[in-house]
Amino acid sequence: MKTQYYTAMSVNGYLADENNSLDWLFQFGDVESMQDSYPRFIEQIGAVAMGSTTYEWVLNHEKLLEHPEKWPYSIPSWVFSTRQLPLVPGADIRLVQGDVARVHAEMVEAAAGKNIWIAGGGDLVGQFHDHGLLDELILTVAPVMLRAGAPLLPRNVVTPPMKLVRVEQHGDVYAVLVYAVQREAGGA
């Protein structure tokens, strides 16, 4: 079982632009060699976590309050927020706040041996990393530069450095980089 951060980003490390838009990413459409990537990834996931900004983006982008049948996950989902947010009718969504370690333990139990996906955002992923609970980053890099926006991971992750375990090229558009998070000897 791994806790994974699977996301797309600009070359200079942003998840979304300063307006919380992903239009820069959607301009590329589907890349044929990546059509099976997400389905292969999601079938190994037993629980998903996201921050409130990510949740609200999905909620609004997909108009889920009007069309709850479009909720994309059949697995339990944890949304970290200090605010009360509307829930998608019929979806297994748990609003939580506070210590990610406590919630991670609940997620591990619910995932029943499958992986956990931290869908975003960067600060939430940083909290999992700070507690030694992040195992892998799967980063799809799009060939654009953004002047500002939501950073990939607003933390210094320097020592020990992550270990590059795989690189994939998809057409002339995407590079997928997979990094294993290393732990300090005797650490978390």
Helices and strands as residue ranges (DSSP letters): E 3-10, E 14-17, H 23-26, G 32-34, H 37-42, E 45-51, H 52-61, G 68-70, E 77-80, E 93-96, H 100-111, E 115-120, H 122-130, E 136-142, E 149-151, E 163-170, E 174-180
